[in-house]
Structures are given as structure tokens and as C-alpha cells.
């Protein structure tokens, strides 16, 4: 059954299934003329132009790419009053509730410590999964009883003056169980719950995995009501040499205004104070693809097959072949039956781009221009 057929089935069932309660909708009807004259506060934004104070969005990425680092770093930035995150303006310091689904508590502790000074974290509350699993009661977002427990938690936090503005659910695969995640009908309860949180004034960010096709995993209905979807993908080119979390980021959906900074490569690295921090790496776009191939060959310390170069860079065989031919024509690589290797001229070229990492070849004067 296709997604469209399943949705139609749900609509038919809703039409023929008698409601347990009767209610009149006329009292909720609003005339358009009255609506535009109604005095309402303007929409308040929490982050940049895409995350409103009442919103529902998703961060989607393959496993192991750094989405938990991203979401924790975002939580720390909002809760500690940082003015921006990855070039996105944070409009106000706000409380954050981070609901974890898989990490050990010690890992949460270590990551938050690495992402912060250790101070000013009073507005960040964590619901660790480890304690919940140990008590035999892990969170299940599809269960209506569990949904009521989360609502009760939020009510308690509100009474204590700790009501969060942002709720991060990391991640959807581990916070669901006992359902067919590919079924629109079985996902409906989850969608209704997340929409209800948005209508109650919360900004909700769902962290999720991609499928083999690179799209969000599971039922298509999940993405329908979202205000935005942020995709993280494996970086290409010279970004692959970064040792920590590193990814290409883009928005695949947005209802509001697209932020100016909407497509870039981000890296996680220590700042001058030794704190791990995400930043936009513009330098990866300044290194030609041919130079990235030279670096792959240099680090291989020998010959490499073109297929291996493609696997290392994430490029297609056709693109690698085109780059190799260009490098060969310029004398920067040599190709024989064993594969492709970098020449001394290629070593010289690589040294020009990365002087602190790669030494020049012997007698480099041969390659320098005479002026």
C-alpha cells in the first residue's frame, strides 16, 4: 500500500468511525475578515528565521555523523545565552529540555563538559535514557500514556519555573518501540503529540536517522507538518580530512524565511579556550577538488586505485577519473598499472596549499616560477 493509499484509508476510517464524544465545531469557526483584524502578538523567533518559539522541526543524518554533538551543542548555546550558533542568531537565552534516547549518562556528562565551560548550565535540563532503562521504563513517544507522562513533566517544570522553550528529542529511532515506523497509521499518534507540543508554545527539534536513500527514515507523514528539516550529510573534498565531527548541512524544507546561512560545511573543533565548538568551515570550499585528490594520494604514501580515491572522498568514479586526467595532464600525478601516485611536482603543489602539513619535495626550486 502506498503512502497516499494509506492516508486515504485513514480519512475513510475517520469518517465512518463514530466519535466517543460529540462536539460542535461552529464555535471554533473564524471568519477571514475577523481573523485579519484580530490583535495577536507577532510570531516570536528563537533561532534565526527558521525556528519559531512555537515550532516543530527535524534534524536528520546518517548514524555516526555527529547529529548528537550538533543537538547538544545547540542546546548548550541556547541555554547559556550565546548570541549565535553556526552563524544563526539566537534571539533569546532560553531553557532547554534534552530528552536522550540512547547515550550513557557518563557520555552525556563528558560531551556537555567538552562543549561548555561547566558554568551557566542551569537552564539546560537532561532526561537521560540510562536511568530510565535501568528502572525498566524507557520513554516511548508513540504510547499515549507515555505522552501524558511527558506532559506531566512539563507541567511540573512550569510550576517550578523551569518550563523549557526548546525540547530536543534525540533520537527518534530509540525513543520509539513496538510500532512499525514505516506505517503512517502507526505514526499518527506520535505526529499528533508533537503537533500538540508546538501548539502549546514549545519549539520541538526531533533528531532522526536517514534511510539507505539518504531520506528521513520511516513514515512519510512524519515530515508533513514540520516547519523545517535540516539535513546533515557526509562532507566531500578536503572536509573529509577533519578528524572530529564534520558534515555538510542544508535545509531540505522550511515554511518560514530561509536563513542567510543555509548551506555550508560545519566542523567541531576546540576554540582558543579549549572548548569544543561548531563553526562554519569556509576553507574547505577554497581548496580545489584536484588538490584534495593530491592530499589523498600523499596520505596513502603510495599508489591508489581510482575506486579507492572515490571511496575516500565520497565522489563518483566518473568525477575521480576526470580529476585524475586533469592532474595527469598537468604532471601532478602519474598513472600506471598499479594505480595513481603523486609526483614531485604534485608534492610541491600540495605544499603550497598545506605548508604546515606537507614538506616540499627536494630541489623545489625546479618548480618555482622565476619571478
Secondary structure, DSSP 8 states (H G I E B T S, - for coil): --HHHHHHHHHHHHHHS--SS---SGGG---HHHHHHS------EEETTTEESSEEEEEEE-TTSSHHHHHHHHHHHHHTT-SEETTEEB-S---EEEEESS--HHHHHHHHHHHS-S-S-TTEEEE-HHHHHHTT----TT-HHHHHHHHHHHHHHHHTT---SEEEEE-TTTS--SS-TT-HHHHHHHHHHHHHHHHTT-EEEEEEEB-TTSSBSS-THHHHT-SEEEEEE---GGGGG-SS-EEEEEEEEESS---SS-EEEEEEEE-TTS-EEEEE--GGGTS-HHHHHHHHHHHHTS-B-HHHHHHHHT--HHHHHHHHHHHHHTTSEEEETTEEEE-HHHHHHHHHH-TTTS---TTGGGGS---
